[in-house]
Amino acid sequence: MQISLQGKRAFVCGATQGIGKAIAIQFAKSGASVTLCARNEKALKEVVNELDQSHHQEHSYLCADFSKPDELKKLVEAYTRNFPIVHILVNNTGGPNPGSIVQATSDEFLKAFQMHLMCNHILVQTFLPSMINSKYGRIINIISTSVKQPLPNLGVSNTIRAAVANWSKTLANEVAIYGITVNNILPGATNTQRLQQIIQQKALKNNVSPSIVEEEMKKEIPMKRFAQPEEPAYLATFLASPLAAYITGTNIPVDGGRTGCL
Ligand SMILES: NC(=O)c1ccc[n+]([C@@H]2O[C@H](COP(=O)([O-])OP(=O)(O)OC[C@H]3O[C@@H](n4cnc5c(N)ncnc54)[C@H](OP(=O)(O)O)[C@@H]3O)[C@@H](O)[C@H]2O)c1
């Protein structure tokens, strides 16, 4: 089985670090032309320069802040004038802050809803016509295992991820007729800057060392280790490829077995 994304353009969000960056790197290695999206222009330029170009791809980036959906809409509409066809969309952005649901504010829910659901929706509405016209479409959402089993102390995140999962399943059913697939990747604890921040915060809160927090977290994972960002990226690359044409509407954990339900 050989995975090739040659001739495809992918738009990868949250691509300056972590899981998004790993996906962009794997897509480029598999032959795709990749457009990276995030806020930090310097980091975007650095990642563009890291991407494989051995298939004569044309990589690019778009600077956008997902906490401002109206601005994002204008930016991606302008983007499509230069790049009218996007075959593969990876919806991904920074996760909501941790915290109990009892203490969550309306503003936190609204911000997370805008960053995760509204921005995904704007990107899909912008790129869907070109997926239909080019007869190739893959939409991949990076969410969380909390859509199967809510995680403690992630009140806003648990709530918004469930909304995204239901939006995604509904979308999958509507666009299947065009051969376009929509799938969710549910990362478990993955060794990125976000995970390191969460570990530091927990360590401070409980007045213990970060290594103790890390060991406690690993004990809860049957594989006793964190994922590397490449591991969800390999799944994303398969889902983005022609080989995954009959897989749609799914939620696939990449979590070393941590999720306790089926
Ligand atoms: N890592 C884990 O263990 C884990 C587990 C479960 C779920 N997840 C979820 O998976 C997703 C990716 O995780 P990660 O660990 O790779 O996260 P990360 O290391 O924090 O990276 C987040 C990416 O999103 C971009 N981003 C953040 N805020 C943004 C905004 N307002 N507008 C546009 N882009 C923004 C960041 O770039 P800029 O700062 O340049 O904008 C960065 O490229 C997140 O939703 C996370 O909650 C992660």
The ligand as an ORCA input file, in Angstrom:
! r2SCAN-3c Opt
* xyz 0 1
  N      -1.627     17.455     22.641
  C      -2.539     16.722     23.254
  O      -2.235     15.938     24.165
  C      -3.985     16.810     22.814
  C      -4.900     15.865     23.307
  C      -6.223     15.935     22.920
  C      -6.630     16.944     22.070
  N      -5.734     17.855     21.619
  C      -6.226     18.926     20.759
  O      -5.645     18.837     19.487
  C      -5.463     20.147     18.957
  C      -3.981     20.339     18.602
  O      -3.219     20.078     19.758
  P      -1.676     20.467     19.889
  O      -1.213     19.788     21.110
  O      -0.968     20.251     18.604
  O      -1.810     22.030     20.185
  P      -0.694     23.178     20.241
  O       0.673     22.613     20.373
  O      -1.182     24.141     21.273
  O      -0.821     23.867     18.796
  C      -1.945     24.623     18.476
  C      -1.820     25.215     17.086
  O      -2.977     26.033     16.864
  C      -2.590     27.364     16.526
  N      -3.520     28.287     17.167
  C      -3.723     28.457     18.498
  N      -4.626     29.426     18.693
  C      -4.970     29.895     17.469
  C      -5.865     30.914     17.026
  N      -6.537     31.690     17.885
  N      -6.001     31.131     15.694
  C      -5.294     30.370     14.807
  N      -4.454     29.391     15.166
  C      -4.289     29.164     16.490
  C      -1.169     27.516     17.069
  O      -0.393     28.412     16.279
  P      -0.244     29.998     16.549
  O       0.061     30.150     18.012
  O       0.856     30.391     15.622
  O      -1.552     30.602     16.162
  C      -0.607     26.103     16.898
  O      -0.104     25.947     15.585
  C      -5.952     21.123     20.024
  O      -7.283     21.481     19.802
  C      -5.828     20.292     21.289
  O      -6.687     20.734     22.311
  C      -4.424     17.802     21.957
*
